[in-house]
Amino acid sequence: MDQLDRKILTQLQADSSRSHAELGELVHLSASQVSRRIARMQQDGLIRKQVAILNGEQLGLTVEAYVSITLSSYARDRVRRFHDRVTALDAVLDCCATTGDADYLLRIVTRDLKDLSRLINEELLGHGDVDNVRSSITLNVVKRTTSLPLAP
């Protein structure tokens, strides 16, 4: 990956809906050169996919919570069941195994607190694999980005 690839990636992270011609103007390459570079970066796995970032509040998703999970056991079957269940929940945007007091940190969005309560009590608890759940409700998002920092 060279400096031009980094410039293209920076532009794509800002707005992936730009045409290759528009990107070319921004990074001083032809549209065909941009196209070839993007195709290569996709093939190499640098670009996993291009998506639209939606406004959750306008879609009625008004509650965001970070939920810490501690498992009751680390037996493979229980961990696998937990992974399968969490992966199937559309409201869970992120699930990360973590160090520290909790085993997992989930980022969840729901329509309201009632939906969050139902998700925690019915989908996370009561299956024999979760020992402890702690949740923190987001009051205000100070910074949120999907852009990765690209070294020059």
C-alpha positions in Angstrom: 0.0 0.0 0.0 1.4 3.3 -1.0 0.6 7.0 -0.3 -2.0 7.1 -3.2 -3.8 4.0 -1.8 -3.9 5.8 1.6 -5.4 8.9 -0.1 -8.0 6.8 -1.8 -8.9 5.0 1.4 -9.2 8.3 3.3 -11.6 9.6 0.7 -13.6 6.4 0.6 -13.9 6.5 4.4 -15.3 10.0 4.2 -17.8 9.2 1.4 -17.8 5.9 -0.4 -20.6 7.0 -2.8 -18.1 9.1 -4.8 -17.5 7.9 -8.4 -14.1 6.8 -9.4 -13.8 9.9 -11.5 -14.5 12.1 -8.5 -12.0 10.2 -6.4 -9.5 10.5 -9.2 -9.8 14.3 -9.1 -9.3 14.4 -5.4 -6.2 12.2 -5.4 -4.9 13.3 -8.8 -5.3 9.9 -10.7 -7.4 8.8 -13.6 -10.7 7.1 -12.9 -9.3 3.8 -14.4 -6.3 4.0 -12.1 -8.5 4.6 -9.1 -10.7 1.7 -10.2 -7.8 -0.7 -10.5 -6.4 0.3 -7.1 -9.8 -0.1 -5.4 -10.3 -3.5 -7.0 -6.8 -4.6 -5.8 -7.5 -3.3 -2.3 -10.8 -5.2 -2.2 -9.1 -8.4 -3.4 -6.4 -8.0 -0.8 -9.0 -7.5 1.9 -8.1 -3.9 2.8 -11.6 -2.9 1.8 -14.1 -5.4 3.3 -17.3 -3.7 2.1 -18.9 -0.4 1.4 -22.1 0.5 3.3 -24.5 3.3 4.0 -24.4 4.7 7.6 -28.0 5.2 8.7 -29.4 7.7 11.3 -30.7 5.4 14.0 -32.7 8.2 15.8 -34.6 9.0 12.6 -35.4 5.3 12.3 -36.8 5.2 15.8 -33.8 3.6 17.5 -33.5 6.0 20.4 -31.7 4.0 23.0 -28.1 2.9 22.8 -26.4 0.9 25.6 -23.1 -0.6 26.3 -23.6 -4.0 28.0 -20.9 -5.8 29.9 -21.3 -9.6 30.0 -19.6 -12.1 32.3 -20.1 -15.7 31.4 -20.9 -18.4 34.0 -18.6 -20.9 32.4 -15.9 -21.0 29.7 -16.9 -24.5 28.5 -16.7 -24.5 24.7 -20.4 -25.4 24.2 -21.6 -22.6 26.5 -19.3 -20.0 24.8 -20.4 -21.2 21.4 -24.1 -20.9 22.4 -23.6 -17.4 23.7 -21.7 -16.4 20.4 -24.5 -17.9 18.3 -27.3 -16.2 20.2 -25.6 -12.8 20.3 -24.7 -13.0 16.6 -28.3 -13.6 15.7 -29.5 -10.5 17.6 -29.9 -7.6 15.2 -30.0 -5.0 18.0 -26.4 -6.0 19.0 -24.2 -3.9 16.7 -20.9 -4.9 18.3 -19.8 -7.8 20.5 -16.2 -7.8 21.6 -14.3 -10.2 23.9 -12.5 -8.1 26.4 -10.0 -8.2 29.2 -10.8 -7.0 32.7 -13.8 -7.6 34.8 -16.2 -8.5 32.0 -15.8 -11.1 29.3 -17.7 -9.3 26.5 -18.8 -5.7 25.7 -21.8 -5.3 23.5 -23.1 -2.2 21.9 -26.9 -2.4 21.5 -29.5 -0.1 20.0 -33.2 -0.4 20.6 -36.4 1.6 20.2 -36.8 2.3 23.9 -35.9 1.1 27.4 -38.6 -1.5 27.4 -37.1 -3.1 24.3 -33.6 -3.0 25.9 -35.0 -4.6 29.1 -36.7 -7.3 27.1 -33.5 -8.0 25.2 -31.4 -8.3 28.3 -33.8 -10.4 30.3 -35.0 -12.7 27.5 -32.2 -12.9 25.0 -29.1 -12.5 27.2 -30.1 -13.8 30.6 -31.8 -17.1 31.4 -29.9 -19.4 29.1 -27.4 -20.7 31.6 -24.3 -19.2 30.0 -24.4 -15.6 31.3 -23.5 -15.0 35.0 -23.6 -11.2 35.1 -24.9 -8.3 33.0 -24.1 -4.6 33.5 -25.5 -1.9 31.2 -24.7 1.7 30.7 -27.1 3.9 28.7 -25.6 6.4 26.2 -26.7 9.9 27.1 -24.9 11.8 24.4 -22.5 10.7 21.6 -19.5 13.0 21.8 -17.6 11.3 19.0 -18.4 8.5 16.6 -16.5 7.6 13.5 -16.1 4.6 11.2 -12.9 5.9 9.8 -9.7 4.2 10.7 -6.6 6.3 11.3 -4.3 5.9 8.3 -0.6 6.8 8.8 0.8 9.0 6.1 
